[in-house]
Amino acid sequence: MWEQSADGEVLPMCNLYNITTTQEAIRQWTRALRDISGNLEPSVDIYPNQQAPVVRNVADGSRELANLRWGMPTPAERMRGNADSGTTNIRNPQYAHWLPYLGIENRCVVPVTSFAEPSPQPGDKDPETGVQKNFWFALSEERPLFFFAGLWTPWHGVRKVKEGPGDHELYGFLTTRPNALIAPIHEKAMPVILTTLEETELWLTAPWSEAKKLQRPAPDDALVIVEKPATQIKFPAEPPAQGSLF
C-alpha cells in the first residue's frame, strides 16, 4: 500500500487507524439516511485492503454508510505484478490518475477516532505487539469521532491473486503536509482531517474548486498523542501490508 506524491513518486507510509464509536454517531454526524454496513465492532483496527465503513453520496441524492475496501486503484505506471492491492492515500489529487474521482459522486468521509504513525527509529519494537512501535493520534484523550476526507470508486480487478478478479468498491483518503505535532514522526505527510459538521458538509457537497481548500494541515493543536487502542495489545490477526498511511 502506498501514497502517490505530486510527481507520481510512490511514498512508503504506515497504514493503520482505529474506529471506536457507534454507527448511530456516524449516521447522525453525516446525516446518512441509509446504512448497509452491517454491524460495526465497538473498537476495530483498520488495515489496508480491509473492509471499513465510509459515508458516501448515492445516486438518489441521499447518503449511505457502507463498507468499502481500503485502497484506490493504483496508477497503471505504478502497477507491479498481476494484483493491485491499492493506493491508500492521495497526496496530489491533480495528478491525472485522480482527476476522474474528484466530483461529489466519488467523494466520501471516513470515520476515525485515532490513527497511527510508525516510530521513525529503526528497530523500535513495541513489546506488546511485536511490530514497529506506533505513535497514535486523536483529537483528545477521549478520542471523539472525526473524519478523513476520502474518495471512492467501483472497480473490477484483482486485489489478491488467490481471490482472482472481482467487483469491488474501493476508497482512499487525501493527505497533506504534516503539522508541527506529526512532522517529527512523519516528515512527509499527514491525513486531511475533518473535525466539524461544516467541513464534512463542504467535502461532500461543494464543487472541487471549494472542497480542495480542505486539503491543508490540521492546526498544530488539533491533535494529541494518545496510548494505543486496547485492540493493539496483541499481534494483529493478519500482519499489515508493507507501505503506509500518511
C-alpha positions as CSV (number, residue, x, y, z in Angstrom):
1,M,0.0,0.0,0.0
2,W,1.3,3.4,-0.9
3,E,0.7,7.1,-1.2
4,Q,1.0,8.8,-4.5
5,S,3.1,12.0,-4.4
6,A,2.7,15.1,-6.6
7,D,5.1,13.9,-9.3
8,G,3.9,10.3,-9.3
9,E,6.5,9.1,-6.8
10,V,5.3,6.3,-4.5
11,L,6.0,7.0,-0.9
12,P,6.1,4.3,1.8
13,M,3.8,5.0,4.7
14,C,2.1,3.5,7.7
15,N,-1.4,2.2,7.2
16,L,-3.4,1.8,10.3
17,Y,-6.3,3.6,12.1
18,N,-8.9,2.8,14.7
19,I,-12.6,3.4,15.0
20,T,-14.1,3.3,18.5
21,T,-17.6,4.8,18.1
22,T,-21.1,3.8,17.1
23,Q,-22.9,3.6,13.8
24,E,-25.5,5.9,15.2
25,A,-22.9,8.6,15.9
26,I,-21.6,8.3,12.4
27,R,-25.1,8.5,10.9
28,Q,-26.1,11.5,12.9
29,W,-22.9,13.5,12.1
30,T,-23.2,12.8,8.4
31,R,-27.0,12.7,8.1
32,A,-26.7,9.3,6.4
33,L,-30.2,8.0,5.8
34,R,-29.2,4.5,4.7
35,D,-26.9,2.0,6.5
36,I,-25.8,-1.0,4.6
37,S,-22.6,-1.5,6.6
38,G,-23.7,-4.4,8.9
39,N,-22.6,-4.3,12.5
40,L,-19.6,-2.2,13.5
41,E,-17.5,-3.6,16.3
42,P,-17.1,-1.4,19.4
43,S,-13.4,-0.9,18.5
44,V,-11.8,-2.0,15.3
45,D,-8.3,-1.6,13.8
46,I,-8.3,-0.9,10.0
47,Y,-5.5,-2.1,7.8
48,P,-5.1,-1.8,4.0
49,N,-7.2,-3.9,1.8
50,Q,-9.7,-4.5,4.6
51,Q,-13.4,-3.6,4.5
52,A,-14.2,-0.5,6.6
53,P,-17.1,2.0,6.9
54,V,-17.4,5.2,4.9
55,V,-20.2,7.6,4.3
56,R,-20.8,8.5,0.6
57,N,-23.2,10.3,-1.6
58,V,-25.5,8.0,-3.7
59,A,-27.4,8.5,-6.9
60,D,-30.7,9.4,-5.4
61,G,-29.2,12.4,-3.6
62,S,-29.1,10.8,-0.1
63,R,-26.1,9.5,1.8
64,E,-25.3,6.0,3.0
65,L,-23.0,4.3,5.4
66,A,-21.3,1.4,3.6
67,N,-18.3,-0.9,3.9
68,L,-15.7,-0.4,1.2
69,R,-12.2,-1.8,0.7
70,W,-9.3,0.4,1.6
71,G,-7.0,1.2,-1.3
72,M,-8.0,3.1,-4.5
73,P,-6.9,1.8,-7.9
74,T,-3.2,2.2,-8.4
75,P,-1.9,4.3,-11.4
76,A,-1.1,1.9,-14.3
77,E,2.5,3.1,-14.4
78,R,3.0,2.1,-10.8
79,M,1.5,-1.4,-11.1
80,R,3.7,-4.4,-10.2
81,G,2.5,-7.9,-10.8
82,N,-1.0,-9.2,-11.5
83,A,-2.8,-7.9,-8.4
84,D,-3.5,-4.3,-7.3
85,S,-3.5,-4.1,-3.6
86,G,-4.4,-0.5,-3.8
87,T,-3.2,3.1,-3.1
88,T,-4.4,4.0,0.3
89,N,-3.6,7.8,0.3
90,I,-3.7,10.5,-2.3
91,R,-1.3,13.5,-1.9
92,N,-1.8,15.2,-5.3
93,P,-5.4,15.0,-6.5
94,Q,-4.5,17.0,-9.6
95,Y,-2.3,14.1,-10.8
96,A,-4.0,12.8,-14.0
97,H,-5.0,9.4,-12.5
98,W,-7.1,11.0,-9.8
99,L,-8.9,13.7,-11.8
100,P,-11.9,11.4,-12.6
101,Y,-12.6,10.8,-8.9
102,L,-12.9,14.5,-7.7
103,G,-16.6,15.0,-8.2
104,I,-19.1,14.8,-5.4
105,E,-20.3,11.5,-6.7
106,N,-16.9,10.0,-5.8
107,R,-16.3,11.8,-2.5
108,C,-16.7,10.1,0.9
109,V,-15.8,10.7,4.5
110,V,-14.0,8.1,6.5
111,P,-14.9,7.8,10.2
112,V,-11.9,7.5,12.6
113,T,-11.1,8.1,16.2
114,S,-7.3,7.6,16.2
115,F,-4.6,6.9,13.6
116,A,-1.1,5.6,13.8
117,E,2.3,6.6,12.5
118,P,5.3,4.3,13.0
119,S,8.3,5.4,15.1
120,P,11.0,6.9,12.8
121,Q,13.6,5.0,14.8
122,P,14.7,1.7,13.0
123,G,14.1,-1.4,15.1
124,D,11.9,0.5,17.7
125,K,9.7,-2.5,18.5
126,D,6.6,-2.4,20.7
127,P,6.9,-5.3,23.1
128,E,3.1,-5.7,23.4
129,T,2.5,-6.0,19.6
130,G,5.8,-7.4,18.4
131,V,6.0,-4.9,15.5
132,Q,7.4,-1.5,14.9
133,K,6.2,0.9,17.6
134,N,3.4,3.3,16.5
135,F,2.5,6.8,17.7
136,W,-1.2,7.2,17.9
137,F,-3.0,10.5,17.3
138,A,-6.5,11.6,18.3
139,L,-8.4,14.9,18.8
140,S,-8.2,14.4,22.6
141,E,-7.7,11.7,25.2
142,E,-11.4,10.9,24.9
143,R,-10.9,10.1,21.2
144,P,-14.0,11.7,19.7
145,L,-15.2,11.0,16.2
146,F,-13.7,12.8,13.2
147,F,-13.3,12.0,9.6
148,F,-10.7,11.7,6.8
149,A,-11.6,13.4,3.5
150,G,-11.9,10.5,1.1
151,L,-12.6,9.4,-2.4
152,W,-14.2,6.1,-3.5
153,T,-15.0,4.2,-6.7
154,P,-16.4,0.9,-8.0
155,W,-13.7,-1.2,-9.6
156,H,-13.3,-4.5,-11.3
157,G,-10.0,-6.3,-11.0
158,V,-7.7,-8.5,-8.9
159,R,-6.9,-7.3,-5.3
160,K,-5.3,-10.6,-4.3
161,V,-4.1,-13.3,-6.7
162,K,-5.7,-16.0,-4.7
163,E,-9.1,-14.2,-4.9
164,G,-9.0,-13.7,-8.7
165,P,-10.8,-10.9,-10.5
166,G,-13.9,-9.5,-8.9
167,D,-16.1,-6.4,-8.5
168,H,-15.1,-4.1,-5.6
169,E,-15.9,-0.8,-4.1
170,L,-12.7,1.0,-3.0
171,Y,-11.8,4.1,-1.0
172,G,-8.7,6.1,-0.1
173,F,-8.2,9.5,1.5
174,L,-6.2,12.6,1.0
175,T,-3.0,13.6,2.7
176,T,-1.2,16.9,3.0
177,R,2.0,18.3,4.6
178,P,2.3,17.5,8.3
179,N,1.6,19.9,11.2
180,A,4.1,20.6,14.0
181,L,3.0,17.6,16.0
182,I,3.3,15.0,13.3
183,A,6.3,16.3,11.4
184,P,8.9,14.9,13.8
185,I,7.4,11.5,13.4
186,H,6.4,11.6,9.8
187,E,8.0,14.4,8.0
188,K,6.3,14.0,4.6
189,A,2.6,14.0,5.2
190,M,-0.5,13.7,7.4
191,P,-4.1,12.8,6.6
192,V,-6.6,15.5,5.7
193,I,-8.9,15.6,8.7
194,L,-12.4,17.0,9.0
195,T,-13.4,17.9,12.6
196,T,-16.7,19.9,12.2
197,L,-20.1,19.4,10.6
198,E,-19.4,22.3,8.3
199,E,-16.2,20.7,7.0
200,T,-17.8,17.3,6.3
201,E,-20.7,19.0,4.5
202,L,-18.3,21.1,2.4
203,W,-16.4,18.0,1.4
204,L,-19.5,16.0,0.4
205,T,-21.4,18.8,-1.4
206,A,-19.1,21.6,-2.7
207,P,-17.6,21.8,-6.2
208,W,-13.9,20.8,-6.3
209,S,-12.8,24.4,-6.5
210,E,-14.2,24.9,-3.0
211,A,-13.7,21.4,-1.5
212,K,-9.9,21.3,-2.4
213,K,-9.3,24.1,0.2
214,L,-9.8,21.4,2.9
215,Q,-6.6,19.8,1.8
216,R,-4.5,21.5,4.4
217,P,-2.6,20.5,7.6
218,A,-4.6,20.4,10.8
219,P,-3.8,23.2,13.2
220,D,-0.8,22.4,15.4
221,D,-3.1,22.0,18.5
222,A,-5.8,20.0,16.8
223,L,-4.3,16.6,17.7
224,V,-2.7,14.9,20.7
225,I,-0.6,11.8,21.1
226,V,-2.6,9.0,22.9
227,E,-2.0,5.5,24.1
228,K,-2.5,2.7,21.5
229,P,-6.0,1.2,21.4
230,A,-6.6,-1.9,23.5
231,T,-7.1,-3.8,20.3
232,Q,-3.4,-3.4,19.6
233,I,-2.2,-5.2,22.6
234,K,-1.7,-8.4,20.7
235,F,-0.2,-9.5,17.4
236,P,-2.5,-8.4,14.5
237,A,-4.5,-11.3,13.1
238,E,-3.1,-10.5,9.7
239,P,0.2,-8.6,9.5
240,P,-0.2,-5.2,7.8
241,A,0.9,-4.7,4.3
242,Q,4.2,-3.0,3.6
243,G,4.0,0.7,3.0
244,S,1.6,3.0,4.6
245,L,-0.6,5.8,5.6
246,F,0.4,9.3,6.0
